[in-house]
Amino acid sequence: MDKTRGFSMNALYQHIGISKQGYHQGEKRWTARIDVKEIVKGKVKETRKVHPRIGSRRLHKTAGIQEMGITRFEELMSTEGLTMAPKRKWIGGTDSRGKKHIYPNLTNGLKLQDINKLVVGDLTYLINNNGTYYLTFLTDVYSSRIVGWEGAEDKGSEHAGTTLEKMVDLRGEENLKGMIHHTDKGSEYRSDEYVERLLDLGIQISMAKTCLENGYAERRNGIIKNDYLEFMSCGNIKEVRCALDEAVYRYNHLLHQERLGNRTPVEFEAWLQTVPLDQHPVLELYDFQK
């Protein structure tokens, strides 16, 4: 008999209907579950250092969680308070005054089967205690890869031009002919210089009638700003541009996306090179005219 307890452990095992061996096996399983949980939580914390606001499903893949399935993982994220609260929508950055260089929406119901067929662009604000900065992006819709980006202290159209030239350098002029360039009607995309450059490259110009018709570009803005830049030092324009470069790298090279077969955008583009074009998955865009 255990004098400190006033009863024998064998009597307790018999009372609760379990053997001593069964008790210790259960204790080991419980300890193992605790260990697995701590391992997974450690992986979550390490991954969040790179992707601070990544959602649970993407996190499961990006962190390489093999200790538990997605359902149990989402339950753990919820019970441990590791899910991320939704962010408020940021202020948009469109100035669509004037009727110069207005183009129709060419993306309605469009079917894509390769990269360099459609890029979408948008300008947005980044506001912090040090001021207001302006960010422009171009994203290849098929691969979700951000192919051009720039940060600036004003909304000048030359910054959109810098974003465009980054895409040209990355993709190569010869690969852009016939591509559709889709944006809202922001003045930065309707300047003479910008429109002339697009036409010189043989790129088709498409514009959204409403913000809904440019939703894909706006979602990329939200990911870069809310999931990355908010957690980086951005005290001046130099720091904004360095943080922006880092955020785009993490998004393009490290963030797995379910639509891409749980690959990153860069991995998805590399995979496309190994698959015949007629076997590429088809991405059909929403038709706002219906």
Secondary structure, 3 states (H helix, E strand, C coil): CECCCCECHHHHHHHHCCCHHHHHHHHHHHHHHHHHHHHHHHHHHHHHHHCCCCCHHHHHHHCCCCCCCHHHHHHHHHHCCCCCCCCCCCCECCCCCCCCCCCCCCCCCCEECCCCCEEEEEEEEEEECCEEEEEEEEEECCCCEEEEEEEECCCCHHHHHHHHHHHHHHHCHHHCCCCEEEECCCHHHCCHHHHHHHHHCCCEEEECCCHHHHHHHHHHHHHHHHHCHHHCCCCCHHHHHHHHHHHHHHHHHHCCEHHHCCECHHHHHHHHCCCCHHHCCCEECCCCCC
